[in-house]
Every structure is written in C-alpha cells, then in structure tokens.
Amino acid sequence: MKVDQLDPMPIYEQLARIIREKIKAGDLQERQLVPSESSLQQEHGIARGSVRRAMELLRDEGWVITIQGRGTFVAPRQTWPDK
C-alpha cells in the first residue's frame, strides 16, 4: 500500500492510515520499531514534514510511542483505540 498523490485525502493522513492498517494486520507488532522517517519518506516519495505529521497523529491516537534517541515503536495494544 502506497500514498496516492492524486487522492484528495491529505498525504499525512494517508500515511497514518497505511501504518494503522499494518499494525492492525500484524505486519507491525507491539513494541516493534516503526520504519524511520527517512525510510518512510523514500518509500512513499513524500516530504519529511508529512511523515512527521503522520507520526504525530498516530502518537496522539495511541498507536505509536516515541522514545527520544531510540525511535518510534508500536504502542502496547491496550493503548490502541477501539476503531
């Protein structure tokens, strides 16, 4: 699944949706390191600001946690929204 530049949904929301779906599907497990900003930027051909905004959205929703100096990880399941 890739970001669609022609989709009217903002790029950061598309990326957040993609990562959310990977978590729900088990492609990204609890406490697993989420791909880096630069790898997500390159993989999807998007700006770093869009990646950061997507990660911020996922943090606010409880899907991921960021540990300074270590990276962003999938949050424990009990913090995931019931969506």
SVG drawing of the C-alpha trace seen along z (x, -y; Angstrom):
<svg xmlns="http://www.w3.org/2000/svg" viewBox="-14 -19 34 29">
<polyline fill="none" stroke="black" stroke-width="0.4" points="0.0,0.0 1.4,-3.4 0.4,-7.0 -1.6,-8.2 -0.6,-11.7 -4.0,-12.1 -6.1,-11.2 -7.9,-14.2 -7.1,-12.9 -4.0,-14.7 -0.7,-12.8 0.0,-12.6 -3.5,-11.1 -2.9,-8.5 0.4,-7.5 -1.1,-7.3 -3.9,-5.1 -1.3,-2.8 0.7,-2.4 -2.5,-1.9 -3.6,0.9 -0.1,2.5 -0.5,2.5 -4.0,4.0 -2.9,6.7 0.0,7.6 2.7,6.6 3.9,4.3 3.8,5.9 3.5,4.4 6.8,2.8 8.3,3.2 10.3,0.3 8.4,-1.6 10.4,-2.4 12.4,-5.6 11.2,-8.9 13.8,-8.8 12.8,-5.3 9.1,-6.2 9.9,-9.4 11.8,-7.5 9.4,-4.5 6.4,-6.8 8.1,-9.7 6.8,-12.2 8.1,-15.2 9.6,-14.6 7.0,-17.0 4.2,-14.7 5.9,-11.8 6.3,-13.7 2.7,-14.9 1.5,-11.3 3.7,-10.1 2.3,-12.9 -1.3,-11.8 -0.5,-8.2 1.0,-9.2 -2.0,-11.3 -4.3,-8.4 -2.3,-5.9 -0.9,-3.7 2.8,-4.5 5.1,-5.9 8.4,-7.8 11.4,-7.4 13.9,-10.1 17.2,-8.8 15.7,-5.3 12.9,-5.8 9.2,-5.3 7.6,-2.0 4.2,-0.4 2.5,-1.1 1.2,1.7 -2.2,3.0 -4.0,1.6 -3.3,-2.0 -4.8,-1.4 -8.1,-3.0 -11.1,-0.6 -11.5,-1.5"/>
</svg>
